[in-house]
Amino acid sequence: MTARGTTARPKDAAPEADGYVPSARRLERERFARARARRARTLAAASTLLTALVLVLLVVNSPGWPRTRQTFLSYHHAREALPHILTGLWLNIRLLLVCGAAVLVLGLLIAVARTLRGPVFLPLRVLAAAYTDFFRGLPLIICLLMVVFGVPALRLQGVTTDPVLLGGTALVLTYSAYVAEVFRAGIDSVHPSQRAAARSLGLNTGQTLRFVVLPQAVRAVGPPLLNDLVSLQKDTGLVSIAGAVDAVYAAQISAAKTFNYTPYVVAGLIFVALTVPMTRFTDAVTARMDRRRAKGGLL
């Protein structure tokens, strides 16, 4: 028996902070949702394990598996090559840090140059557009070859012939063109009313760009910039074509000595291990920004 005007309280219902007691129908829906989620996770795990098992059995039972395992997955050769690859990896990390900072700065300057208004800035806009069009269209490997082998051939006084510096310069030239377009998209995404409001408050063009437009643009293009840095981290291995001993070239030296390709596999796995955390961080930033957009928050 219950008092008039009240609802019977389910046995497993816990009172909430405001005294509300969920109904039996709501509790049943929640139990059903939890059970369905558990079934979905179990099914996903089982299908993943089954697929992995089939792939492993397919590879292991292939006719050439013993020879492939000896050539590409030799523990002995991996242990011998790992110290040299890690030593070369330090060069890749330094290139990523230095070139990444240079790419962000140069890309932002080019993007600002392309968005300057007024006829007096036309030559600057044309040069910035030509730069981005040329280096976005030029394959990175060709840019590396042209810079690494073409610049020393000029025999210019005071110009370095260090393959690491020349390779890093080629990376900066190519990636700054891509990053400039990312920054330009962010600048163009800022609503014109933001500029008008800033000018009405007495800010000049430079102050409006610095304090109003660029902060919003940089926040808006955060995930694409992180994706470009992930690609740059992988492409630092291309400086090996200039003779710089990075992780890839160290693996090549080890493979040439033993005629075993396990060092290449080790170098590739190390790059994957470095790239995955950056990729997951990019996904987390993107998801966070999507949630803020869904709630109507500012970028």
Disulfide bonds with the S-S distance in Angstrom:
none
